[in-house]
Amino acid sequence: MMVFADQGNKFFVFYKGVKTQLESYIPTDYKMDDDILVYKDLYGKLKGFKNGVKLDISSQIAIEFELQNHCIIYYDRTKALKKVWYEGIEYFYNEEDVERSEKKEQRY
């Protein structure tokens, strides 16, 4: 997979011999890992491209995002609540809940 922009500021991905236009602007932030591309749209929401398919990943503005092991990890609204996107499913991860559950386990 390769991403590029033309002189008209259109954003493309070249994947398995096919060129696909993703946007009519160049995103300010994008990341690639293996066969997945994730970028912020003009409104700060996450969009992506995986296995030849364009994806809408977040419905909220993403503060930060990163890619790890075919997952997209991002924060929207606050850093206290982390979201993990994997294969079209969003999982919520709150470190405070993990800390509380670990403290409960230690009591027994």
N, C-alpha and C positions, 0 to 999 in steps of 0.2 A: 504494500500500500504506500502511496505517495500523495502528499497534498501540495497544491500549488495555487497561485493566483495569476490571472492574466493582467494585461495592461488596463483593462476596464474594471479592475478591482473585483472580479468575480472569483469566488473561492471554489476550488475543484478538488476532487479526490480521484486518483487513478488506482483502480482495484481490479485485479485479474483481467487486464486488457481493456477495461471499460472506463471511460472518463465520465464522471458524474458531477454536475454543478450542484453544490450544496447551498450556496448563498450568493447574493448579488453584491456582497461586501466582504471585506477581509476581517475575520474575527480578531479581536484584540488578544484573546487567550485561547490556545488550543494545545492538546496533548495527544500523543499517539503511543500505543503499546500493543505489540503483536498485531492483531487484525481489528483493532478498535481505535476510532478517532473520536475525541470529545472536545467540544468548543462551546464558548459562551456566545449566545446570539446578541442582537442589539439591545435587548432588555435585560441581559445578565442571566437568562435561563440557560440550562445546559441542553445541548443537542448533540447528536452523535451519528456515527456511521459504523455499522458492524455487519460483516458478511454480506456486503452489497446492499444493505438496507439503511435508509435514513431513519433516525430515531429522535423522538422527543423524550428527554431523560428526566428533567425536573420541571415542575409546574411553578416553582418559586424561583426567585433570584438566588443564585448560588454565590456565596461569599468566597469560598475557596473550593478547589477540587483537585483530586489526584487519581491516578490509575495504579491499581495493584492487583496482580493475579486475576486478570479478566474482570475485575470489579471497578466500579467508579465510586469513590468515596468523596462526599461533599457535605458542606455545611450550608444551610439556608437559614436565614434569620439570626441564628445564634450558634456559637461554637460549642455550646453545651449539648446540642443534639446533632449527632453525626448521622448521615444517611448513607447507606450502601446500596448501590444499584447493581444487580447481577442478573443477567439473562431476562431482563424485562420486569423484574420484581424489585421493589424498594423495601429495604430493611432499615429499621431505626435502631440506632445504638446510642445510648445515653450513658456516659461514663459514671455519672452519679448513681444510677441504678445498679451498675456493676459493682461499684464500691460498697453500696448498701447490702447487696446480696452476698458479697465476700465477707462482710462483717457479720452477717447473720450466720453464715456457715462456720465462722470461727468461734461463735458462742457455744456451739454444741460439742 
